[in-house]
Amino acid sequence: MVRGTTTFRWIGLGGLCVGLLLWSLGAAQGPQAPEPPKGPTYMPVVEQDFATMQARDQAAKPDVMQRQGALLAERYDLSNRPDAGVMMSGGSKAVQQGVRVKLPTGVTWEQLAAMSPDEIRGQALFPLGFLPLPHVKHDTGGMVFPPFEIAEINQQEGRSLERFDVDFDLPDHLLPAFPPPLFLITRPELGDVSQGKVLTIKNYYALMDGILTPVQMEGLRLLLTPFPQQQFNQTDDRKTDAQSLGVTCFDCHVNGHTNGTFHLNPDNRPQAARFRIDTVSLRGMFNQSLHGSKRSLRSVEDFTEFEQRTAYFDGDQVTAAKKGVHLPDRAS
């Protein structure tokens, strides 16, 4: 027991050293950015004239996308460089290879590795690709879906996930395979139970009848049921052309995996301090002990209780109530 305790102490010290190193490198970003201006804690709840807001957003969209494209091009190599020998699950799409963060002109990784944090800071050589990536439209935020997800849901359900103010900003070859295979830990011998299809409220029962238990089937139904979200709802401050039923859990976590949909974390204010977050895969969640960004959640049931109050409505219960928040009880 003593030897084990000592080992864990050394591991803890090692982790502390690594943390200090990462902190020092983070401090090497050059001149510190000014503190973001403070804003209101709550999102506006006064309805705007929809036609005026939509026209303004649509007129600004080309500049918004051009700005984001220039930022991505400055920071990253987004070229299509597949590794033919490494395929994603299902074998339909190759994993991309190579370092994608760009270095300042005339600097190599070897030169950067030989420099101290003070030297990197003093010469403003910290790679910009390691800085937080902003949302395409950071002042608004909200869920932004890739084109293939938008097209599939529109075809199956006639429900639009397309926003009129922003488009998805990353190329398809950097995103997960679509649709991803779906594996069940209760029936691993079945392999991909999705049959190569995107599970929706229209087809889930036919695909899963006889494979899932009744309570699992009901859980899947909830994961595929549209509920209002900050930008996808019935109100005049939505970001969809037509009134929307909302979004589903599996619109982002398609087939229990991910499609690269991004959003902003709900845990920070002011708005400028919030971080862009990409949809994580739900694969292996049965084996995790904690869920959530800054909340110690002990189960996926805890997570779902918080998700509607936070990610769906930017952590703002005022607009959540206005737009029709869905709060399933724990048993559901």
Secondary structure, DSSP 4 states (H G I P E B T S, - for coil): -HHHHHHHHHHHHHHHHHHHHHHHHHTTSSSPPPPPPP--SSPP-SPPPHHHHHHHHHHHHHHHHHHHHHHHHHHB-----EEEEEE-TTSSSEEE-S--BPPPTT--HHHHHTS-HHHHHHTT-S-GGGSPPPPTTTTT---B--HHHHHHHHHHH------SS----S-GGGSPPSSPP---SS-GGG--TTTT----TTTHHHHHTTTS-HHHHHHHHHHTS-B--SSSSSSTT-SSSS----B-HHHHSGGGS----EEE-SS-SSGGGPPEEEPPP-TTGGG-S-BSSSS-B-SHHHHHHHHHHTTTTTT-HHHHHHHT-----TT-
